[in-house]
Amino acid sequence: MVREHTVPGPHGPGTDSEDVETLSPRATGVRAEAPGLPPIPSPTTADTSYAAGALGTGLEVLFTTSERALQWAWRVLQLARGVVDPTPKGDVFVREARACVVDFLDHIPPHVRRGVEEVLVFCNLWQAVVVRLRRRGDFPMGDDVAWRQLCEDVELLQRAAQARLGTAAALEQGLLKDLGRLRALALSCGDCANEVTVGMEVFTRCIAELMAVASAVRRAWEAAAGELAESSAWLRAGDPAFSAWLAEHLVAAEPAWERTQKIARWLRDVGAFAGQP
């Protein structure tokens, strides 16, 4: 049941490439490259060790991709500062571009940092469960106290994963709304070519990449929550053999969650070092 996964460290990000629209720059003299990232694994089975590996990888890419989007957001604001387009259409575009960027700055980076913290808390919770299981030792047949404790631990992990699934889904939906607004804005400007429109093109591309990664993170939480829900249902059936197996499975999955915990801690420290709240 346990699969081994290699989780990249600070120098090994990847991303999920679905729903990323390639946008070509309209003007020369403006660096518009936003290099694509290699794909990250998407969970296809309900195995929490697999989900932990996908989550650790996706979380790192989510953070680095949001940082790139953040850099372009500030650049667009700088480019748009003091720009006054004599045409009504151009003036509306500049004002709407500023509004889109400000909305991103207000909501998305804080949500990503919250996601990092939530992963770290969940990994700490998993380790606390494992510590309790190790202290108990072998799972004795017919031990109702041990069975009840295991049921409570699995249900606790399930609720925690389900809550984080909701957070990840909210981030994905928020980015989808932002992406729709940005693409509509791009269509409204027509063939107008200036530094602001080029900056907005690259910013839109960054948001598309960010949404693809957020989708991968959401699927990882979905896999973890699904497997824990299934395990909880089997536990309620009262099968002693399954209870013993599950206790061993939770312990065996700890290394994968420990690697994810290290990534989350590193990302949190990087954010704090950069002066982010």
C-alpha positions as CSV (number, residue, x, y, z in Angstrom):
1,M,0.0,0.0,0.0
2,V,2.9,2.4,0.6
3,R,4.6,3.9,-2.5
4,E,7.9,5.6,-2.3
5,H,8.1,9.1,-3.8
6,T,10.9,11.4,-4.3
7,V,10.0,14.9,-3.1
8,P,12.1,17.7,-4.4
9,G,13.8,20.1,-2.1
10,P,14.2,23.8,-2.6
11,H,15.7,23.4,-6.0
12,G,13.3,21.0,-7.6
13,P,9.9,22.5,-8.4
14,G,7.4,21.2,-11.0
15,T,3.8,22.1,-12.0
16,D,0.7,20.7,-13.5
17,S,0.4,22.0,-17.0
18,E,-3.4,21.6,-17.6
19,D,-5.4,24.7,-18.4
20,V,-2.3,26.8,-19.0
21,E,-2.9,29.1,-22.0
22,T,0.1,30.2,-23.9
23,L,0.0,34.0,-24.5
24,S,2.3,35.6,-27.0
25,P,3.8,39.1,-26.2
26,R,2.5,42.0,-28.4
27,A,5.4,44.3,-28.0
28,T,9.1,44.1,-28.3
29,G,11.5,45.4,-25.7
30,V,9.6,43.9,-22.8
31,R,10.7,40.6,-21.3
32,A,7.5,38.5,-21.5
33,E,8.9,35.0,-20.9
34,A,7.3,32.9,-18.1
35,P,9.0,29.6,-18.6
36,G,6.9,26.5,-18.2
37,L,7.5,24.0,-15.5
38,P,7.7,20.2,-15.7
39,P,4.6,18.3,-14.7
40,I,4.1,17.1,-11.1
41,P,2.4,13.8,-10.3
42,S,-1.4,13.8,-9.9
43,P,-2.8,11.3,-7.4
44,T,-4.7,8.5,-9.1
45,T,-5.2,6.2,-6.1
46,A,-6.4,6.7,-2.6
47,D,-3.1,6.1,-0.8
48,T,-2.1,8.7,1.8
49,S,1.6,8.1,1.2
50,Y,1.1,8.8,-2.5
51,A,-1.0,11.9,-1.6
52,A,1.7,13.1,0.7
53,G,4.3,12.9,-2.1
54,A,2.1,14.7,-4.5
55,L,1.1,17.3,-1.9
56,G,4.7,18.1,-1.0
57,T,5.7,18.6,-4.6
58,G,2.6,20.6,-5.4
59,L,2.9,22.8,-2.4
60,E,6.4,23.8,-3.3
61,V,5.4,24.6,-6.9
62,L,2.3,26.4,-5.6
63,F,4.5,28.7,-3.5
64,T,7.2,29.4,-6.2
65,T,4.5,30.0,-8.9
66,S,2.6,32.4,-6.7
67,E,5.9,34.2,-6.0
68,R,6.4,34.6,-9.8
69,A,2.9,35.9,-10.2
70,L,3.5,38.3,-7.3
71,Q,6.5,39.7,-9.1
72,W,4.6,40.3,-12.3
73,A,1.7,41.8,-10.3
74,W,4.0,44.5,-8.8
75,R,5.6,45.1,-12.2
76,V,2.2,45.7,-13.9
77,L,1.3,48.2,-11.1
78,Q,4.6,50.0,-11.8
79,L,4.0,50.0,-15.6
80,A,0.5,51.3,-15.1
81,R,1.5,54.0,-12.7
82,G,0.9,57.4,-14.3
83,V,-0.3,55.9,-17.6
84,V,-3.2,58.0,-19.0
85,D,-4.6,56.6,-22.2
86,P,-6.4,59.3,-24.3
87,T,-8.9,56.8,-25.6
88,P,-11.8,55.7,-23.4
89,K,-11.2,52.1,-24.3
90,G,-7.5,52.3,-23.3
91,D,-8.3,54.2,-20.1
92,V,-10.8,51.5,-19.0
93,F,-8.2,48.8,-19.7
94,V,-5.6,50.4,-17.5
95,R,-8.0,51.0,-14.7
96,E,-9.3,47.4,-14.9
97,A,-5.8,46.0,-15.1
98,R,-4.9,47.8,-11.8
99,A,-8.1,46.5,-10.2
100,C,-7.3,42.9,-11.2
101,V,-3.8,43.1,-9.9
102,V,-4.9,44.6,-6.6
103,D,-7.5,42.0,-6.1
104,F,-4.8,39.3,-6.6
105,L,-2.5,40.9,-4.1
106,D,-5.3,41.1,-1.5
107,H,-6.4,37.5,-1.7
108,I,-4.1,35.0,-3.4
109,P,-0.7,35.3,-1.7
110,P,-2.2,35.2,1.8
111,H,-4.3,32.2,0.8
112,V,-1.2,30.4,-0.5
113,R,0.7,31.1,2.7
114,R,-2.3,29.8,4.7
115,G,-2.2,26.6,2.6
116,V,1.5,26.1,3.5
117,E,0.7,26.5,7.2
118,E,-2.3,24.1,7.0
119,V,-0.1,21.4,5.4
120,L,2.5,21.8,8.2
121,V,-0.2,21.5,10.9
122,F,-1.7,18.4,9.3
123,C,1.8,16.8,9.1
124,N,2.3,17.5,12.8
125,L,-1.1,15.9,13.5
126,W,-0.1,12.8,11.5
127,Q,3.1,12.5,13.5
128,A,1.3,12.8,16.8
129,V,-1.0,9.9,15.8
130,V,2.1,7.8,14.8
131,V,3.8,8.6,18.1
132,R,0.7,7.4,20.0
133,L,0.6,4.2,17.9
134,R,4.3,3.5,18.5
135,R,3.9,3.9,22.2
136,R,1.1,1.4,22.3
137,G,3.2,-1.1,20.4
138,D,1.5,-4.1,18.7
139,F,-2.3,-3.7,18.1
140,P,-3.8,-6.4,20.3
141,M,-6.8,-8.4,19.0
142,G,-9.9,-7.6,21.0
143,D,-8.5,-4.5,22.7
144,D,-11.6,-2.2,22.6
145,V,-9.7,0.7,24.0
146,A,-7.0,0.6,21.3
147,W,-9.7,0.2,18.6
148,R,-11.6,3.2,19.9
149,Q,-8.5,5.3,20.0
150,L,-7.6,4.3,16.5
151,C,-11.1,5.2,15.3
152,E,-10.8,8.6,16.9
153,D,-7.4,9.2,15.4
154,V,-8.4,8.3,11.8
155,E,-11.6,10.4,12.1
156,L,-9.5,13.3,13.4
157,L,-7.1,13.0,10.4
158,Q,-10.1,12.6,8.0
159,R,-11.8,15.8,9.3
160,A,-8.5,17.7,9.1
161,A,-7.9,16.6,5.5
162,Q,-11.4,17.4,4.5
163,A,-11.1,20.9,5.9
164,R,-7.9,21.5,4.0
165,L,-9.5,20.1,0.9
166,G,-12.1,22.8,1.2
167,T,-9.4,25.5,1.5
168,A,-7.6,24.1,-1.5
169,A,-10.8,24.1,-3.5
170,A,-11.6,27.7,-2.5
171,L,-8.2,28.8,-3.8
172,E,-8.7,26.9,-7.1
173,Q,-12.1,28.6,-7.6
174,G,-10.8,32.0,-6.7
175,L,-8.0,31.6,-9.3
176,L,-10.5,30.4,-11.9
177,K,-12.6,33.6,-11.3
178,D,-9.5,35.7,-11.6
179,L,-8.4,33.9,-14.8
180,G,-11.8,34.4,-16.4
181,R,-11.7,38.1,-15.6
182,L,-8.1,38.5,-16.9
183,R,-8.9,36.7,-20.2
184,A,-12.0,38.9,-20.7
185,L,-9.8,41.9,-20.1
186,A,-7.2,40.7,-22.7
187,L,-10.0,40.3,-25.3
188,S,-11.3,43.8,-24.6
189,C,-8.0,45.5,-25.4
190,G,-7.9,44.2,-28.9
191,D,-4.6,44.7,-30.8
192,C,-3.4,47.5,-28.5
193,A,0.3,46.9,-27.8
194,N,2.2,48.6,-25.0
195,E,4.1,47.7,-21.8
196,V,0.9,47.4,-19.7
197,T,-0.8,45.0,-22.1
198,V,2.3,42.8,-22.4
199,G,2.7,42.8,-18.6
200,M,-0.9,41.7,-18.2
201,E,-0.4,38.9,-20.7
202,V,2.4,37.4,-18.7
203,F,0.6,38.0,-15.5
204,T,-2.4,36.1,-16.9
205,R,-0.2,33.3,-17.9
206,C,1.2,33.1,-14.4
207,I,-2.3,32.9,-13.0
208,A,-3.1,30.1,-15.4
209,E,-0.1,28.1,-14.2
210,L,-0.9,28.9,-10.6
211,M,-4.4,27.6,-11.0
212,A,-3.1,24.4,-12.6
213,V,-0.9,23.8,-9.6
214,A,-3.7,24.6,-7.2
215,S,-5.8,22.0,-8.9
216,A,-3.0,19.4,-8.3
217,V,-2.8,20.3,-4.6
218,R,-6.6,20.0,-4.3
219,R,-6.5,16.6,-5.9
220,A,-3.8,15.5,-3.4
221,W,-6.0,16.5,-0.5
222,E,-8.9,14.8,-2.1
223,A,-6.9,11.5,-2.3
224,A,-5.8,11.8,1.3
225,A,-9.3,12.6,2.6
226,G,-10.8,9.8,0.4
227,E,-8.5,7.1,1.8
228,L,-9.0,8.2,5.3
229,A,-12.8,8.2,4.9
230,E,-12.6,4.7,3.5
231,S,-10.4,3.5,6.4
232,S,-12.8,5.1,8.9
233,A,-15.7,3.2,7.3
234,W,-13.8,-0.1,7.5
235,L,-12.9,0.5,11.1
236,R,-16.5,1.0,12.0
237,A,-17.1,-2.6,10.8
238,G,-15.0,-3.7,13.7
239,D,-12.6,-6.1,11.9
240,P,-9.6,-6.7,14.2
241,A,-7.3,-7.8,11.3
242,F,-8.0,-4.6,9.4
243,S,-7.5,-2.5,12.6
244,A,-4.1,-4.0,13.1
245,W,-3.2,-3.5,9.4
246,L,-4.3,0.1,9.4
247,A,-2.2,0.9,12.5
248,E,0.8,-0.4,10.7
249,H,-0.1,1.4,7.5
250,L,-0.4,4.8,9.3
251,V,3.1,4.3,10.7
252,A,4.5,3.2,7.4
253,A,3.2,6.3,5.7
254,E,4.9,8.6,8.2
255,P,8.2,9.1,6.2
256,A,6.2,10.5,3.2
257,W,4.4,13.0,5.5
258,E,7.6,13.8,7.3
259,R,9.2,14.8,3.9
260,T,6.1,17.0,3.2
261,Q,6.4,18.5,6.6
262,K,10.0,19.5,5.9
263,I,9.0,21.2,2.7
264,A,6.1,23.0,4.4
265,R,8.4,24.2,7.1
266,W,11.0,25.4,4.6
267,L,8.4,27.3,2.6
268,R,7.0,28.9,5.8
269,D,10.6,30.0,6.8
270,V,11.2,31.3,3.3
271,G,8.1,33.4,3.5
272,A,9.0,34.7,6.9
273,F,12.5,35.5,5.8
274,A,11.1,37.6,2.9
275,G,9.1,39.6,5.4
276,Q,5.7,38.1,4.5
277,P,3.1,37.9,7.3
